[in-house]
Amino acid sequence: MSRRSWNLDEQIARYIAAHAVRESAALAELRAATARLPYAGMQISPEQGQLMALLVQAIGARRALEVGTFTGYSALWVAAALPPDGKLVCCDVSDEWTTVGREFWARAGVAHKIDLRIAPARETLDALLAAGEAGTYDFAFIDADKTGYDAYYERCLALARPGGLIAIDNVLWGGAVADPRKRSADTLALRALNDKIHHDERVTMAMVPIGDGLTLALKR
């Protein structure tokens, strides 16, 4: 995650914040609360949240998935963009961090839309597939452990309907993916997935330089 779009200077970042983001009071308060916590840099930027909310509305999403919830800021953006009867299944392993967001989900009036599953994401996604929910989700956001991304992508692709959209965070990884000298496990995993999706004929894709890089994959 990244709290600000990668490689933007301060002046442009302030302009975008002032002209491209419609952040509710609950979103702004949750972002401020998260900023005071350890690992605050894991939170997505407001402009990325705005884009994701627009995409959720543009495709008429009613059923959504999130892999990696942290303090719930991205979940709040997505849940608020869903219709009143929409549902967002959130996958995370930390009760501590996700608890931060629950107060703000309730304050925003979207808590009833969010089904938080505290368990390894692969287990949750496999359980959804086993329950016959393949091809029934409209939108998925992946932002968890990077070495698990490929597994999450494949499961979200199976769960997505044709025309469903998968958004994958941190695909630029601070520029490390473009530097062959960078060889960490996370960098290698992201680099491999970027190459895979670029050639994946199951989807139409675009890589957007917002936040720390966001890949959008539309299931054919």
LOZA-171983 format. One record per atom (N, C-alpha, C, O): residue in one letter; x, z, y. Coordinates in pm, whole numbers, padded with zeros to 5 digits, always signed. Example, Ala and Ser with C-alpha at 12.3 -4.5 7.8 and 13.67 -1.06 7.14 Angstrom:
2
A+01319+00780-00569A+01230+00780-00450A+01320+00780-00330A+01424+00846-00332S+01285+00708-00225S+01367+00714-00106S+01290+00787+00003S+01341+00804+00114
END
This chain:
220
M+00084+00000-00119M+00000+00000+00000M+00087+00000+00124M+00207+00029+00118S+00027-00032+00236S+00099-00027+00363S-00001+00001+00473S-00105-00063+00481R+00031+00099+00558R-00063+00138+00663R-00065+00038+00778R-00150+00047+00866R+00031-00058+00779R+00034-00160+00883R+00083-00290+00822R+00164-00288+00729S+00034-00403+00873S+00074-00531+00816S+00224-00551+00830S+00285-00516+00931W+00281-00608+00728W+00425-00624+00715W+00482-00715+00823W+00428-00823+00850N+00591-00671+00886N+00671-00752+00977N+00601-00784+01109N+00636-00882+01174L+00502-00705+01148L+00439-00722+01279L+00509-00635+01381L+00542-00520+01352D+00533-00688+01502D+00589-00600+01604D+00478-00511+01660D+00359-00536+01639E+00518-00407+01731E+00425-00304+01774E+00316-00360+01867E+00200-00320+01857Q+00353-00450+01954Q+00256-00506+02049Q+00146-00583+01977Q+00027-00564+02005I+00184-00668+01883I+00085-00745+01806I+00002-00652+01718I-00119-00672+01704A+00065-00551+01659A-00009-00456+01575A-00117-00385+01656A-00229-00368+01608R-00084-00345+01778R-00184-00279+01863R-00296-00375+01901R-00412-00336+01905Y-00261-00499+01928Y-00364-00598+01966Y-00461-00622+01849Y-00582-00625+01868I-00405-00637+01728I-00491-00657+01611I-00581-00537+01590I-00700-00552+01562A-00525-00418+01603A-00605-00296+01585A-00720-00290+01684A-00828-00241+01652A-00696-00340+01805A-00798-00333+01910A-00901-00444+01901A-01012-00428+01951H-00867-00557+01838H-00954-00674+01841H-01002-00723+01705H-01093-00806+01700A-00945-00674+01595A-00978-00729+01464A-01035-00626+01367A-01065-00659+01253V-01049-00503+01411V-01094-00397+01320V-01217-00327+01378V-01216-00284+01494R-01323-00315+01296R-01441-00237+01332R-01446-00117+01237R-01515-00121+01135E-01374-00014+01271E-01357+00101+01184E-01459+00208+01219E-01467+00253+01333S-01537+00249+01120S-01635+00355+01142S-01565+00487+01170S-01445+00501+01147A-01642+00585+01219A-01585+00717+01244A-01531+00778+01116A-01424+00840+01117A-01603+00762+01005A-01559+00819+00878A-01429+00755+00832A-01340+00824+00781L-01417+00624+00848L-01294+00555+00812L-01177+00602+00897L-01069+00630+00844A-01198+00612+01028A-01091+00655+01117A-01047+00798+01086A-00928+00830+01089E-01143+00884+01056E-01111+01023+01025E-01039+01036+00891E-00947+01117+00877L-01079+00956+00793L-01010+00958+00665L-00868+00904+00678L-00776+00957+00617R-00851+00800+00756R-00717+00745+00779R-00628+00849+00846R-00511+00864+00809A-00682+00921+00944A-00604+01025+01012A-00571+01140+00917A-00460+01193+00920A-00666+01178+00833A-00641+01286+00737A-00534+01245+00637A-00449+01326+00600T-00537+01120+00593T-00438+01071+00498T-00299+01066+00560T-00199+01092+00493A-00293+01031+00688A-00164+01019+00757A-00086+01150+00759A+00036+01150+00776R-00156+01260+00743R-00091+01391+00745R-00040+01434+00607R+00022+01540+00594L-00066+01353+00506L-00033+01390+00368L+00096+01324+00320L+00138+01223+00376P+00158+01382+00217P+00269+01311+00153P+00221+01177+00097P+00105+01163+00058Y+00310+01082+00094Y+00279+00948+00042Y+00173+00876+00125Y+00102+00790+00074A+00162+00911+00253A+00062+00848+00339A+00081+00697+00348A-00015+00624+00371G+00203+00650+00329G+00230+00507+00335G+00163+00428+00225G+00164+00305+00228M+00105+00496+00126M+00034+00426+00019M-00103+00373+00063M-00165+00294-00008Q-00149+00415+00179Q-00279+00373+00227Q-00274+00231+00283Q-00175+00193+00346I-00379+00152+00260I-00383+00017+00316I-00403+00024+00467I-00444+00127+00522S-00372-00087+00534S-00389-00094+00679S-00536-00118+00714S-00611-00172+00632P-00579-00077+00835P-00717-00102+00876P-00755-00250+00875P-00866-00285+00837E-00662-00337+00917E-00694-00480+00919E-00713-00536+00779E-00790-00629+00759Q-00642-00479+00680Q-00664-00522+00543Q-00800-00473+00494Q-00871-00546+00425G-00835-00351+00527G-00967-00301+00491G-01078-00386+00551G-01177-00416+00484Q-01061-00426+00677Q-01159-00511+00743Q-01174-00644+00671Q-01285-00693+00650L-01060-00704+00632L-01064-00831+00560L-01135-00815+00426L-01218-00897+00390M-01102-00711+00353M-01165-00691+00223M-01315-00670+00235M-01392-00721+00154A-01357-00595+00337A-01500-00574+00359A-01570-00706+00388A-01680-00731+00337L-01508-00790+00468L-01565-00921+00499L-01578-01006+00373L-01679-01072+00353L-01474-01004+00288L-01476-01083+00165L-01585-01033+00071L-01654-01114+00008V-01601-00903+00061V-01706-00845-00024V-01843-00895+00022V-01927-00933-00059Q-01864-00895+00152Q-01992-00943+00205Q-02006-01094+00189Q-02114-01143+00159A-01896-01168+00209A-01902-01315+00204A-01940-01366+00066A-02008-01468+00054I-01897-01296-00040I-01930-01343-00175I-02057-01276-00228I-02096-01298-00343G-02120-01194-00145G-02243-01128-00187G-02221-01029-00300G-02304-01018-00389A-02110-00959-00296A-02075-00867-00405A-02174-00751-00414A-02219-00697-00313R-02208-00715-00538R-02291-00598-00566R-02219-00501-00659R-02244-00381-00656R-02131-00554-00743R-02057-00473-00839R-01908-00495-00817R-01860-00608-00818A-01836-00386-00796A-01694-00396-00763A-01611-00297-00842A-01661-00197-00894L-01482-00328-00851L-01385-00244-00920L-01270-00213-00825L-01235-00294-00740E-01212-00094-00840E-01090-00061-00769E-00995+00006-00866E-01030+00105-00931V-00874-00046-00876V-00770+00011-00962V-00666+00074-00870V-00583+00005-00812G-00672+00206-00859G-00585+00279-00767G-00660+00314-00640G-00682+00227-00555T-00701+00439-00626T-00789+00479-00516T-00720+00566-00412T-00758+00564-00295F-00618+00643-00453F-00545+00734-00364F-00645+00826-00294F-00719+00898-00362T-00651+00827-00159T-00743+00916-00089T-00877+00850-00056T-00960+00909+00013G-00898+00729-00105G-01031+00670-00095G-01059+00587+00028G-01174+00553+00054Y-00956+00553+00106Y-00978+00475+00229Y-01023+00332+00195Y-01120+00283+00253S-00953+00266+00104S-00994+00131+00066S-01130+00134-00002S-01212+00043+00018A-01155+00236-00083A-01286+00247-00149A-01398+00259-00047A-01506+00203-00066L-01373+00331+00061L-01474+00347+00165L-01503+00215+00234L-01619+00184+00263W-01400+00137+00261W-01423+00003+00319W-01511-00082+00227W-01607-00143+00273V-01477-00084+00100V-01550-00169+00005V-01692-00118-00016V-01787-00196-00012A-01706+00012-00038A-01839+00068-00063A-01933+00046+00055A-02051+00016+00037A-01880+00061+00176A-01963+00041+00295A-02009-00103+00309A-02113-00130+00367A-01930-00197+00254A-01965-00339+00263A-02063-00382+00155A-02126-00487+00166L-02077-00301+00050L-02172-00333-00056L-02315-00307-00011L-02337-00225+00079P-02413-00374-00071P-02553-00346-00037P-02592-00205-00081P-02516-00140-00153P-02709-00156-00039P-02750-00018-00071P-02749+00014-00220P-02723+00129-00258D-02776-00085-00305D-02776-00060-00449D-02646-00105-00515D-02639-00115-00638G-02543-00133-00435G-02415-00175-00490G-02342-00062-00559G-02370+00056-00532K-02249-00097-00647K-02170+00003-00720K-02023-00036-00718K-01987-00153-00735L-01938+00064-00697L-01793+00048-00701L-01738+00146-00804L-01751+00268-00788V-01676+00094-00908V-01608+00178-01008V-01464+00194-00964V-01390+00095-00955C-01423+00317-00938C-01287+00347-00893C-01207+00408-01008C-01253+00502-01072C-01089+00354-01033C-01001+00402-01140C-00880+00470-01078C-00807+00408-01000D-00857+00596-01112D-00739+00666-01063D-00707+00780-01160D-00793+00825-01236V-00582+00826-01156V-00542+00935-01243V-00529+01068-01169V-00503+01171-01232S-00547+01067-01037S-00525+01188-00958S-00656+01244-00904S-00719+01183-00818D-00695+01359-00955D-00810+01428-00897D-00774+01486-00761D-00860+01495-00673E-00648+01525-00743E-00603+01584-00617E-00620+01488-00500E-00678+01524-00398W-00568+01366-00514W-00574+01273-00401W-00715+01219-00379W-00759+01207-00265T-00785+01186-00486T-00919+01129-00469T-01017+01230-00411T-01114+01191-00345T-00993+01359-00435T-01079+01462-00377T-01080+01454-00224T-01181+01486-00161V-00969+01412-00166V-00961+01400-00019V-01070+01306+00032V-01133+01333+00134G-01092+01197-00039G-01187+01097+00009G-01332+01132-00010G-01417+01079+00061R-01363+01219-00105R-01504+01243-00139R-01585+01294-00021R-01700+01254-00003E-01526+01381+00059E-01597+01432+00178E-01634+01319+00272E-01744+01317+00328F-01543+01224+00290F-01566+01115+00383F-01661+01011+00325F-01738+00949+00399W-01657+00991+00194W-01756+00903+00131W-01897+00958+00154W-01989+00883+00185A-01911+01091+00138A-02042+01153+00160A-02083+01143+00306A-02198+01112+00337R-01989+01168+00396R-02018+01162+00538R-02064+01023+00580R-02149+01008+00667A-02005+00920+00517A-02041+00782+00549A-02168+00736+00478A-02218+00627+00505G-02221+00820+00389G-02344+00785+00318G-02326+00684+00207G-02420+00613+00173V-02205+00677+00150V-02181+00578+00044V-02140+00643-00088V-02108+00572-00184A-02139+00775-00095A-02093+00842-00217A-02173+00800-00339A-02119+00793-00450H-02301+00771-00321H-02385+00731-00435H-02345+00594-00491H-02383+00560-00603K-02270+00517-00413K-02227+00385-00461K-02099+00391-00542K-02065+00294-00610I-02026+00503-00537I-01893+00511-00594I-01893+00591-00724I-01934+00707-00728D-01847+00526-00829D-01835+00588-00962D-01685+00606-00987D-01616+00513-01029L-01636+00728-00962L-01494+00757-00974L-01462+00799-01117L-01522+00893-01170R-01369+00730-01179R-01327+00759-01316R-01181+00810-01313R-01089+00733-01285I-01162+00938-01343I-01028+00995-01346I-00973+00980-01488I-01004+01059-01578A-00892+00875-01506A-00835+00842-01636A-00739+00725-01613A-00748+00658-01509P-00648+00699-01705P-00566+00579-01693P-00654+00455-01679P-00751+00438-01753A-00620+00369-01584A-00706+00256-01551A-00728+00163-01670A-00837+00108-01687R-00626+00144-01751R-00643+00056-01867R-00755+00108-01958R-00834+00031-02010E-00759+00240-01975E-00864+00298-02060E-01002+00274-01999E-01096+00238-02070T-01013+00294-01868T-01143+00273-01802T-01185+00128-01811T-01300+00099-01844L-01094+00036-01782L-01127-00107-01785L-01159-00152-01927L-01251-00231-01947D-01084-00103-02024D-01113-00137-02163D-01250-00084-02206D-01321-00149-02282A-01286+00034-02156A-01417+00090-02189A-01529+00005-02130A-01633-00014-02192L-01508-00046-02010L-01608-00135-01949L-01623-00263-02029L-01734-00312-02050L-01511-00318-02074L-01517-00438-02157L-01587-00410-02290L-01668-00490-02337A-01555-00295-02349A-01617-00259-02477A-01767-00237-02463A-01843-00254-02558A-01809-00198-02341A-01952-00174-02316A-02027-00304-02286A-02146-00301-02254G-01958-00417-02296G-02024-00546-02277G-02036-00590-02131G-02123-00669-02098E-01948-00538-02044E-01958-00568-01902E-01868-00683-01857E-01852-00705-01737A-01810-00756-01952A-01730-00873-01915A-01815-00971-01836A-01932-00995-01868G-01755-01029-01732G-01823-01130-01652G-01932-01079-01562G-02017-01157-01519T-01934-00948-01532T-02044-00892-01453T-02002-00836-01318T-02086-00788-01243Y-01873-00840-01287Y-01826-00783-01160Y-01794-00894-01060Y-01746-01002-01096D-01822-00864-00935D-01806-00963-00828D-01672-00953-00757D-01619-01054-00709F-01617-00833-00750F-01496-00810-00670F-01411-00703-00737F-01464-00608-00795A-01280-00719-00731A-01187-00617-00781A-01068-00607-00688A-01019-00708-00637F-01022-00484-00665F-00904-00458-00585F-00804-00383-00670F-00835-00277-00724I-00682-00437-00682I-00576-00376-00763I-00467-00323-00672I-00406-00398-00596D-00444-00192-00679D-00343-00127-00595D-00299+00002-00662D-00327+00112-00613A-00229-00012-00773A-00186+00104-00851A-00039+00086-00890A+00037+00022-00817D+00001+00140-01003D+00141+00126-01048D+00172-00021-01072D+00098-00092-01140K+00283-00065-01015K+00312-00208-01011K+00345-00265-01149K+00312-00380-01178T+00409-00185-01234T+00440-00235-01368T+00315-00254-01453T+00320-00320-01557G+00204-00197-01410G+00078-00215-01480G-00007-00329-01427G-00114-00358-01481Y+00040-00394-01321Y-00043-00495-01253Y-00089-00608-01345Y-00206-00647-01340D-00001-00659-01429D-00040-00771-01514D-00156-00732-01606D-00251-00808-01623A-00147-00613-01664A-00255-00566-01751A-00384-00548-01673A-00492-00582-01722Y-00375-00495-01552Y-00495-00476-01470Y-00554-00611-01430Y-00676-00628-01430Y-00468-00705-01395Y-00515-00839-01357Y-00592-00904-01472Y-00701-00957-01451E-00536-00898-01592E-00604-00962-01706E-00738-00897-01735E-00835-00966-01765R-00745-00766-01725R-00872-00697-01751R-00974-00723-01641R-01092-00744-01669C-00929-00722-01517C-01021-00751-01406C-01070-00895-01413C-01185-00924-01380L-00982-00986-01455L-01023-01125-01469L-01131-01139-01576L-01225-01216-01560A-01117-01065-01684A-01219-01068-01789A-01350-01006-01741A-01457-01052-01780L-01342-00903-01659L-01462-00836-01610L-01530-00914-01497L-01650-00895-01473A-01457-01000-01428A-01512-01074-01315A-01601-01188-01361A-01576-01251-01464R-01703-01213-01284R-01788-01330-01308R-01718-01456-01256R-01625-01444-01176P-01760-01575-01299P-01712-01697-01232P-01750-01691-01083P-01865-01664-01049G-01655-01715-00998G-01677-01699-00855G-01645-01559-00806G-01654-01532-00686G-01608-01470-00898G-01566-01335-00860G-01427-01337-00801G-01346-01424-00832L-01398-01239-00717L-01274-01237-00642L-01191-01114-00678L-01243-01003-00681I-01063-01136-00706I-00968-01027-00732I-00868-01024-00617I-00806-01126-00585A-00851-00907-00557A-00753-00887-00449A-00642-00797-00503A-00669-00690-00558I-00518-00840-00487I-00403-00769-00544I-00308-00732-00432I-00260-00818-00359D-00282-00602-00417D-00205-00550-00305D-00055-00548-00332D-00011-00553-00448N+00024-00539-00225N+00169-00518-00230N+00246-00634-00294N+00353-00612-00350V+00193-00754-00285V+00260-00866-00353V+00387-00912-00283V+00466-00987-00341L+00410-00868-00159L+00538-00896-00092L+00640-00785-00113L+00760-00809-00107W+00591-00663-00136W+00676-00549-00170W+00789-00531-00069W+00906-00517-00106G+00751-00533+00060G+00849-00515+00165G+00952-00625+00172G+01060-00605+00229G+00923-00741+00116G+01015-00853+00114G+01103-00857-00009G+01177-00954-00028A+01098-00753-00094A+01188-00747-00210A+01164-00860-00309A+01258-00904-00375V+01040-00907-00321V+01010-01012-00419V+01085-01142-00388V+01109-01223-00477A+01120-01161-00262A+01190-01285-00221A+01342-01270-00224A+01413-01366-00194D+01391-01154-00260D+01535-01127-00261D+01582-01114-00406D+01554-01012-00470P+01653-01214-00460P+01693-01208-00601P+01784-01091-00635P+01802-01059-00752R+01842-01029-00534R+01928-00912-00560R+01846-00788-00595R+01899-00694-00654K+01718-00788-00560K+01632-00673-00588K+01582-00682-00731K+01518-00780-00769R+01611-00580-00811R+01583-00588-00954R+01513-00463-01008R+01521-00435-01128S+01446-00387-00923S+01375-00270-00974S+01261-00315-01065S+01218-00431-01059A+01214-00224-01148A+01105-00257-01240A+00980-00300-01165A+00912-00394-01207D+00950-00234-01054D+00833-00271-00975D+00849-00410-00915D+00756-00491-00918T+00968-00438-00862T+00993-00570-00802T+00982-00680-00906T+00920-00783-00882L+01042-00659-01021L+01036-00760-01127L+00892-00783-01174L+00853-00897-01200A+00815-00675-01184A+00676-00689-01227A+00594-00769-01126A+00516-00856-01163L+00613-00739-00999L+00539-00811-00895L+00583-00957-00887L+00500-01046-00872R+00713-00980-00896R+00765-01117-00891R+00709-01200-01006R+00670-01315-00986A+00704-01141-01125A+00652-01212-01241A+00503-01241-01226A+00457-01350-01260L+00427-01144-01174L+00284-01167-01156L+00258-01271-01048L+00168-01354-01063N+00335-01268-00940N+00320-01370-00836N+00341-01510-00893N+00265-01602-00864D+00445-01525-00976D+00470-01655-01040D+00355-01693-01133D+00311-01808-01136K+00307-01595-01209K+00199-01620-01305K+00072-01668-01234K+00012-01768-01273I+00032-01595-01130I-00093-01631-01061I-00080-01765-00989I-00176-01841-00982H+00039-01792-00937H+00061-01921-00870H+00030-02039-00962H-00016-02144-00917H+00056-02020-01092H+00034-02128-01189H-00088-02106-01278H-00109-02181-01373D-00168-02006-01249D-00281-01970-01335D-00401-02059-01303D-00464-02044-01198E-00433-02150-01393E-00543-02245-01371E-00680-02181-01387E-00783-02246-01365R-00683-02053-01426R-00812-01985-01437R-00866-01943-01300R-00983-01906-01288V-00782-01949-01199V-00820-01902-01066V-00777-02002-00959V-00686-02083-00979T-00844-01992-00845T-00796-02050-00720T-00737-01935-00640T-00798-01828-00633M-00620-01955-00581M-00551-01840-00523M-00496-01868-00384M-00475-01983-00344A-00473-01758-00311A-00402-01762-00183A-00328-01631-00168A-00378-01526-00208M-00209-01637-00110M-00132-01517-00078M-00136-01499+00073M-00094-01586+00148V-00186-01384+00116V-00208-01359+00258V-00108-01254+00307V-00099-01146+00248P-00032-01284+00414P+00066-01186+00464P+00001-01080+00552P+00031-01069+00671I-00087-01002+00492I-00151-00891+00560I-00114-00764+00484I-00095-00768+00362G-00103-00651+00554G-00055-00532+00488G+00084-00558+00432G+00173-00603+00504D+00103-00529+00303D+00229-00556+00233D+00215-00680+00146D+00285-00695+00046G+00124-00768+00186G+00098-00889+00109G-00022-00870+00018G-00027-00775-00061L-00118-00961+00028L-00243-00951-00050L-00270-01086-00114L-00290-01185-00045T-00271-01090-00248T-00308-01211-00318T-00457-01208-00347T-00511-01106-00391L-00523-01319-00321L-00665-01335-00351L-00678-01439-00461L-00630-01551-00448A-00743-01400-00571A-00760-01488-00686A-00909-01502-00716A-00974-01405-00755L-00961-01621-00698L-01103-01650-00720L-01120-01710-00859L-01066-01816-00889K-01196-01641-00944K-01214-01686-01082K-01295-01813-01087K-01402-01822-01026R-01245-01910-01160R-01317-02038-01175R-01427-02028-01279R-01497-02126-01304
END
